[in-house]
Amino acid sequence: IFGNDNNGTSLVSTPGTTSADGLAPRIIASFKATENTRLNAQVSKGFRLGGINDPLNVPLCTPQDLVTFGGRDTWKDEELWNYEVGAKSNVMSGRGVFNVAAFFMDISDLQATVTAGSCSSRVVFNVPDARSQGLELEFAAQPTHFFDFAISASYADSELRSDLTTTDAQGNVSIVSGIQRGNRLPTVPEFQGAAAGTFRWEGKGGWAGYFSGVYQHVGSRFTQIGDQAAGFGTVNLLALPNTIGGPLTSNTFTFDPELPAYDTVNLRLGYLNEKYEITAFVNNVTDERALLALDQERGTLARVGYLPNPPRTFGVTARVKFEAKTPSPPAPLPARPGL
């Protein structure tokens, strides 16, 4: 429910419905190339159900934003076809595995969440065409009974393949919210990687210890497609009166809408037996300040901020395993006479 009339004096609700039906086929083929290697391929179709947009807060909209973002009460289903080939291999005499996969996704009517400019609303637009393609690698091994490790990496090249435009009163055509051919899909980093390892040792009296570490790398990315729009990282502080307190020392405020890459390390040291486990942990060992998302309101005129990751955190956990005793079966009923 929003103040949805032209002067903001009444509350207007906007009911609506959405429905969809269809098939989501999946075809998988597998071939055993050698005793230790299997080749795989698959073709599959997926979809995301369409929905109903929130009504715009009309009294806040500029005339052009009302034209650009108005009249879009619903959004359509998103569909994609996924094509994938890969191989899975046993290595190191069965003590390790190596997996590789390449994929291509053809996306129709991509559901893109955009900020509706000055209207203080978020709406979903359908982008006619988009695609994502990439490569995934994974290697895991246990060289000894006391040590195992795993390494993984991925590369994704994802982009829009169509534009959405709007025309102003003077006939000028412009891109809507960064929805332009060649711009990246939101939240998808080009590169990601991770590595993990665990050491174990035997103690006395049924106790055992372990030490594990996890490293993660996440590449740069954008929170929304609109964050890639030309000039998005520059805010005109004088655009709306009384929006920001004064006196102002600058007419503009700038920020980088692209979230930078980051690296984190987590460590755990534990001691356990069949019933008890005590663990000391340190998360985000290097106290990395990662920016996870960009938060904004009214097209950055009301608020701009970043959602950070948790800082370095350490602590101790303890666990006790309780096992219920299995009840004895009930005694059989005495037989009735004559049976």
C-alpha positions in Angstrom: 0.0 0.0 0.0 1.4 3.4 -1.1 0.3 7.0 -1.4 -0.4 6.2 -5.0 -2.6 9.2 -6.2 -1.1 12.3 -7.7 -1.1 14.4 -4.6 -0.4 11.8 -1.9 -3.7 12.3 0.0 -5.1 8.8 -0.2 -3.8 5.3 0.2 -4.3 3.0 -2.8 -3.8 -0.8 -2.8 -3.0 -2.6 -6.1 -4.2 -6.2 -6.2 -3.0 -8.6 -8.9 -2.5 -12.2 -9.8 0.1 -14.2 -11.7 0.2 -17.8 -12.9 2.4 -20.0 -15.1 2.6 -23.5 -16.5 5.0 -25.4 -18.7 7.6 -28.2 -18.9 11.1 -28.2 -17.5 12.9 -31.0 -19.4 16.4 -32.3 -18.5 18.5 -34.7 -20.6 21.7 -36.2 -19.2 24.3 -38.4 -21.0 27.2 -40.1 -19.5 30.1 -42.0 -21.0 32.8 -44.0 -19.2 35.9 -43.1 -21.2 38.4 -45.0 -19.0 38.4 -46.9 -15.8 38.9 -43.7 -13.9 37.3 -41.0 -16.1 33.6 -40.4 -16.9 32.4 -37.8 -19.4 29.1 -36.1 -18.8 26.8 -33.8 -20.8 23.4 -32.3 -20.0 20.7 -30.0 -21.5 18.1 -28.6 -19.1 15.4 -25.9 -19.0 14.5 -23.8 -16.0 12.2 -21.0 -15.1 11.4 -18.4 -12.5 7.8 -17.5 -11.9 6.7 -13.9 -12.8 5.2 -11.6 -10.2 3.5 -8.3 -9.3 5.4 -5.1 -8.9 4.9 -2.8 -6.0 3.0 0.4 -7.0 5.1 3.5 -7.4 5.1 6.2 -4.8 3.7 8.6 -7.4 3.9 11.9 -5.4 7.7 11.5 -5.2 8.2 10.6 -8.9 9.5 13.1 -11.4 7.4 13.3 -14.6 10.1 11.4 -16.6 10.5 8.7 -14.0 6.8 8.2 -13.9 6.9 7.6 -17.7 9.9 5.3 -17.5 8.9 3.1 -14.5 5.1 3.4 -14.6 2.7 1.0 -16.3 4.6 -2.1 -15.4 2.3 -3.7 -12.9 3.6 -7.3 -13.5 6.7 -9.0 -14.8 6.9 -12.2 -16.9 8.4 -15.6 -16.2 12.1 -15.9 -16.7 13.3 -18.9 -18.7 16.7 -20.4 -19.5 18.3 -23.2 -21.3 21.5 -24.6 -19.8 24.1 -26.6 -21.8 26.9 -28.3 -19.9 29.7 -30.7 -20.6 32.2 -32.0 -18.1 34.5 -34.8 -16.9 35.0 -36.5 -13.5 38.2 -38.4 -12.8 39.7 -40.5 -10.0 43.4 -39.7 -9.6 46.2 -40.5 -7.2 45.2 -44.2 -7.1 41.7 -43.4 -5.9 42.8 -40.9 -3.2 41.7 -37.9 -5.2 39.1 -36.6 -7.6 39.4 -34.0 -10.4 36.2 -32.5 -11.9 35.9 -30.0 -14.7 32.8 -28.5 -16.3 32.0 -25.9 -19.0 28.5 -24.3 -19.2 26.5 -22.0 -21.4 23.1 -20.5 -20.2 20.8 -18.8 -22.7 18.4 -16.6 -20.7 15.1 -15.1 -21.9 13.1 -12.4 -20.1 15.7 -12.0 -17.3 14.1 -10.6 -14.2 16.1 -7.5 -13.3 15.4 -5.6 -10.1 15.9 -1.9 -10.6 15.5 1.2 -8.5 12.7 3.4 -9.9 14.6 6.6 -9.8 13.0 9.3 -7.7 9.9 7.2 -7.0 11.4 5.5 -3.9 10.4 2.1 -5.2 12.0 -1.0 -6.6 10.5 -2.7 -9.6 11.3 -5.8 -11.7 11.8 -5.4 -15.5 12.2 -8.2 -18.0 15.4 -8.0 -20.1 14.6 -9.9 -23.3 18.0 -11.6 -23.8 21.0 -12.4 -21.6 23.6 -15.2 -21.3 26.2 -16.6 -19.0 29.1 -18.9 -19.9 32.0 -20.2 -17.9 34.2 -22.9 -16.5 34.4 -24.7 -13.2 37.3 -26.7 -11.8 37.5 -28.8 -8.6 40.3 -31.0 -7.1 40.1 -32.8 -3.8 42.4 -35.4 -2.3 43.3 -37.3 0.9 47.0 -38.2 0.5 47.1 -39.7 4.0 44.7 -40.8 6.7 45.6 -37.6 8.6 45.3 -34.9 5.9 42.8 -33.9 3.2 42.4 -30.8 1.1 40.3 -29.4 -1.7 40.7 -26.6 -4.3 38.0 -25.1 -6.5 37.9 -22.2 -9.0 35.3 -20.8 -11.4 35.2 -18.2 -14.2 31.8 -16.8 -15.4 31.3 -14.4 -18.3 27.7 -13.2 -17.9 26.2 -10.2 -19.7 23.0 -8.7 -21.1 22.4 -9.1 -24.8 19.6 -6.5 -25.3 18.7 -2.9 -24.3 15.8 -1.2 -22.6 15.3 2.4 -23.5 13.0 5.3 -22.6 12.1 8.5 -24.5 11.7 11.9 -22.8 9.4 14.8 -23.8 12.0 16.2 -26.2 12.4 12.9 -28.0 15.7 12.0 -26.5 16.3 8.2 -26.1 18.2 6.9 -23.1 19.1 3.6 -21.4 16.9 2.5 -18.5 18.7 1.7 -15.3 21.9 0.4 -16.9 20.0 -2.3 -18.9 22.3 -2.1 -21.9 23.8 -4.8 -24.1 27.2 -5.9 -22.7 26.6 -4.9 -19.1 27.3 -7.7 -16.5 24.6 -9.6 -14.7 24.2 -8.6 -11.1 25.9 -10.3 -8.1 28.0 -12.6 -10.4 31.8 -12.3 -10.0 34.0 -13.2 -12.9 36.4 -15.1 -10.8 35.8 -17.2 -7.6 38.1 -19.6 -5.8 38.4 -21.5 -2.6 40.8 -23.8 -0.8 40.4 -25.9 2.3 42.5 -28.4 4.3 42.2 -30.4 7.5 44.9 -32.1 9.6 43.9 -34.8 12.1 45.7 -36.7 14.8 44.9 -39.4 17.3 44.9 -38.6 21.0 44.6 -40.8 24.1 41.5 -42.3 25.7 39.5 -42.2 22.5 40.1 -38.5 21.8 41.2 -37.0 18.5 42.1 -33.6 17.3 41.9 -31.6 14.1 43.0 -28.3 12.6 41.2 -26.9 9.5 41.4 -23.8 7.4 39.3 -22.3 4.6 40.4 -19.6 2.2 37.9 -17.9 -0.2 38.3 -15.4 -3.0 35.4 -13.6 -4.5 35.9 -11.3 -7.5 34.4 -7.9 -8.2 30.7 -7.6 -9.0 27.7 -5.3 -9.1 24.6 -5.4 -6.8 22.1 -4.4 -9.4 22.3 -3.9 -13.2 21.5 -0.2 -12.7 24.8 0.2 -10.8 26.5 0.1 -14.2 24.5 3.0 -15.6 26.6 6.0 -16.9 27.2 8.5 -14.2 25.6 6.3 -11.5 28.5 6.8 -9.0 28.0 10.6 -8.9 25.2 12.1 -6.8 24.1 15.7 -7.3 23.6 17.0 -3.7 21.5 19.9 -5.0 19.1 17.8 -7.0 16.4 17.9 -4.3 15.9 20.7 -1.8 16.3 19.9 1.9 17.5 16.4 1.2 20.9 16.7 2.9 21.7 19.1 5.7 24.2 21.9 5.3 26.2 23.9 4.9 27.5 21.8 2.0 31.2 21.9 1.1 30.6 20.3 -2.3 27.9 20.1 -4.9 28.5 16.4 -5.7 29.2 13.2 -3.9 31.0 10.3 -5.7 31.4 6.6 -4.9 32.4 3.4 -6.7 29.3 1.2 -7.4 31.5 -1.8 -8.3 32.0 -4.0 -5.3 35.7 -4.8 -5.0 37.2 -8.4 -4.8 37.9 -9.7 -1.4 39.7 -12.6 0.3 38.8 -14.3 3.7 40.4 -17.0 5.8 38.7 -19.0 8.6 40.5 -21.4 11.0 39.2 -24.0 13.4 41.0 -26.2 16.1 39.0 -29.0 17.7 39.2 -31.9 20.0 36.5 -34.6 20.1 35.5 -38.1 21.1 32.3 -40.1 20.6 30.3 -37.9 22.9 32.1 -34.5 23.3 33.6 -31.9 21.0 35.2 -28.6 21.9 36.3 -26.2 19.1 38.1 -22.9 19.0 37.6 -20.8 15.9 38.7 -17.6 14.2 36.6 -16.3 11.3 37.9 -13.6 9.0 41.4 -14.0 10.4 42.9 -11.0 8.4 39.9 -8.8 9.4 39.1 -8.2 5.7 36.5 -5.5 5.1 34.5 -7.0 2.3 31.6 -5.0 0.7 28.8 -7.5 0.1 26.1 -5.2 -1.4 25.4 -1.6 -2.3 22.3 -0.1 -0.5 20.6 2.9 -1.9 17.2 4.7 -1.9 15.5 7.1 -4.3 18.2 6.6 -6.9 21.0 7.4 -4.4 19.3 10.8 -3.5 18.2 9.6 -0.1 20.8 7.1 0.9 24.0 5.4 -0.3 25.8 2.7 1.8 27.5 -0.6 1.7 26.6 -3.9 3.5 29.9 -5.2 4.9 30.9 -8.7 6.1 31.4 -9.5 9.8 34.7 -8.4 11.2 37.3 -10.8 12.7 35.4 -13.1 15.1 36.7 -15.7 17.5 35.2 -18.0 20.1 34.8 -21.4 21.5 32.0 -23.9 20.9 31.2 -27.1 22.9 28.9 -29.9 21.8 27.5 -32.9 23.7 25.9 -35.8 21.8 23.0 -37.5 23.6 21.9 -40.9 22.6 18.5 -42.2 23.6 18.4 -45.8 24.8 16.4 -48.1 22.6 13.4 -49.3 24.6 13.0 -53.0 25.1 10.2 -54.6 22.9 7.0 -55.3 24.8 6.4 -58.8 26.1 4.2 -60.9 23.9 0.6 -61.3 24.9 -0.4 -64.6 26.5 -2.1 -67.0 24.0 -5.8 -67.4 24.5 -7.0 -70.9 25.4 -7.7 -73.1 22.5 -5.3 -71.2 20.1 
